[in-house]
């Protein structure tokens, strides 16, 4: 008879109970309360709130800037992860640690710093001002702030996958005459593609709901640079909890849909990759 395996942590029942309790208290109950509060409203009332011109304009600004920033992060994140994994250079550890700076830095500090740099009198803003390009208080400035916030998600998703890649496949392809571009697209990219989708989804979800770092650089002009989180905060300050929760529910559903879609694509990519390796 096989001896029972010793477990480092308690059995499945207790572990699952603790997991569900923590998940329920931190995630499920707050989100469920938002849904339940909104459910008390009439559907026509919800539609009326979320289809106001100012609210729709804020949806557009938040979604389009978050999407563009996440696309840029998907490209820049892969490049940064590639450099950190494949090359050795002075102060590599410092650069690797700076990638996580947006996680630790208060978002308000990031917003003030970015605004000071990209304003017309700032070091970066004054340079682009010569060419008639304004960064601060425009959608470009919002996108810049969201790139700063979202870049760690892509780098930290792709970096571990690159570190575990077996170089022998690349070397074999090189010996057989494959170009560097073909090696990347045919061998490396399929391996890191699920991680890129994961990083993109996490960055997109974070960027949609970002407030602190954006509110300073956006300028908050209605119909132009006003983001949805600012609309929600304005409604809360006016004690209009009905409107705030209705708008917040739309953001919640959209973020959930994006993450769900990314997870499906990631699962299918991983399944295809495993099937090809058999």
N, C-alpha and C positions, 0 to 999 in steps of 0.2 A: 504494500500500500504506500502511496506517495504521502509524504509528510506535508502537512498544511504549510503553505508559504507564509513566512512572517511578513507582516505589513509594517511599513514605517509609520503610516498614518492609520487612524481607525478605519473600520470596515466601510463598505459601500453605503449602507443605510445611514449611519451617522454622518459620514462625509457629505452625502447628498442632502441630508436634512439641513446641515449648516450652510451648504452652498445655496440652497433655495431660500433659506431664511435671510441670508445676507443680500442675495439678489432681489428678494421681495422688498426688503426695507429700503434699499438704496436706489433701485431702478423701477421695479414694477409698481409699487404703491404710489410714488410721486407721479408717474406717467398715467397710471390708472385714474388717479384723482383728477388729472387734467381732462381726460376723456369723459369721466362721469360728470364733471361740472359743465362741460360743453354739451353733453347729452341732454341736459335739462332745458336747453334752448330749442326753439323751433328751427327746423331745417331751413325755412325761408329766412329766418333771422340770421342764421349763420352765413347763408349765401349773400345776404345783403351786406353784412359786415366785411367779408373777405373780398367782395367785388367792388368795394369803393375804389375810385380812381387812384387815390393816394396810396392805398394798400396794394393795389395791383402794381403800381409803379415801383413800390418798395420791393415787392416780390421779384420783379424783373431785375432790379439793380443787384439785389442779393444773389440771385441765382446765376446771372450772367457773369458777374465778377468772380464768384466762387468757382464756377466752371472753368473760366479762362485761367484763373490762378492755379487750379488743380492740374490742368493740362500742362502748364508751364512747370509746375512742381514735378509732374511725372517725368518730364524730360531732364530737368536739372537734377532731380533726385537720383536718377540712374547714373548720370555723369559723376555726381559727387560720390556716390557709393562705389562706382568703378575706380575712381582715383584713390579712395581710401583703402580699397581692398587690393588693387593690383600694383600700386606704386609705393615705394618708400622714399620719404623726403623729410627734411628737417621740420620739426614742430607738427608732425603728423598727428600726434596724440592731442595737441592743442586744438587743431582743426576738427578732429573727431569729437572732442568735447564741446566745441562751439556749436555743433549741429543741434545739440539739445538745448541751447540757450533759449529759444522761444518757449520751451516747456517751462523753464524756471523763471524767466523774466515776467514780471507783472505786465499784463496786457496794456494797462494804461501807460506804463513807462515806455513800452514799445511804440504805442501810438504817438506819444509826445515826441519821442526821438525821431521817428519817421517823418512827422509833420515838420519838425525843425529842419531836417535835411532836405525835404522836397518842396518846401515853401519857396516863393520867389526870391527870398533873401537867403535861403539855405545854400549849402555847398553844391548839392545836386540840382536843386530847383533852379538856381540862378544860371547854371550851365545850359539847361534845356530851355530856359526862358529866352535865350538868345535865338533859338530856332522857332520860337512861338509855341512851344509845348509847355503846357501847365500840368503839373503832377498833383500837387496837393489840392484838396478841395474839388477833385474831379474823380471820375470812375477809374482813371489810371491810378490815382493814389490809393483808392480802395483795393485795387488789384495788387498793388505793391505790398500793402499791409497784409493781405491774405497770403501772398507768396511767402512772406516772412513767417507767418504763423503755421503754414501747412507743410513747408519743406521737410521738417524732421520726420513726418509720418512716412513719406516715400523713402527717404534714405534708410531709416531704421527697418523698413519692411524689405527692401531689396538687399541691403548689406549682408545679412546673415546667409541669404541664398547664394550670393556671389562667393562668400567665403567657403561654402561647402561644395562648390563646383569642382568636378574632377578635370584637371588640366589635360589629362591624357586624350580626351576626345578632341580637344582643340589642336593638340600637337599632331594627332593622327590626320585630322582634316588638313592641316598645314602641309604635312608630308605628301598628301595626295594632291596637292596643288590648289586647294581652296584659298580664295582671297580672304583678307581679314574681315571685310564686310560680310562675305558669305558665311564665314565662321560665326560671326556675331548673330546674324539673323537666323541661321539654320540650327545652331547648337546652343548658343548662350541665351538668346532671347526667349525661346520656348521654355527654358528653365526658370527665368525670372519673371515671365509674363504674369503668373498668378500673384506674385508679390507686388508687381507694379499696380495691378488692379486693386489689390488690398490697400496699398498706400494711397492710391488715387481716391478710393472710396472714403477712407478715414480723413484725408485732407479735405475732401469736398464736404463731408458732414461737419467737420470743425469750422470750415470757412463760412458755411451758410449761417451758422449761429453765432459767429464771432461778433463781439460788440466793443470791448474795451479798446483794442488796438485800431479799430476802424472809425469809431465815433469822432476822434480828433482830426483825422486826416480827410474824412469824407466831406466836411463842410455842412452836411445835413440839409441840403436844399431839397425841398419837396419836389417830387417828380424827376429829380435829376440825380442826386447823390444820397438820398435818404434810404437807409437800409431797414429791413423788416424788424430786427431786434430793437432798433430805436423807436419804431412805431409801437411795439409792445411796451417798452418802457414808458413811453408817453401816455399810453392808455392806463397803465398802472398808476402813474403819478396823478392822473385825473380820477382815480378810483373807478375806472370803467373796466372792471374785471371781466365782464362778459365779452367785450370786444377783444381784450388782451388774450383771453384763453382761446377764443375762436381762431385768432390769427396764429397763436402759438401751436394750436393743433394742426393747422395746415403745414407749418414748418416741421413738426414732429412726423407727420405722415410722409412728407416728402423725403426727409432724411432717412426714415426707415425704409422707404421704397428704394432709395439709392443704395443703401448698404445691403439690402436683400438682393438686389440685382447684381451687385459686385460679388457677393458671396456665391451666387449661382454661377456666374462666369468663372470665378476662381475654381469652384468645384469641378466644373466641366473641363477646364484647362488642365487641372491636376489629373483628372481621370484619363483624358486623352494622352497626357504625357506618360502616365504609368502604363497605359496600354501599348504605347510605342516602345517602351523600354523592355517589354516582355520578350 
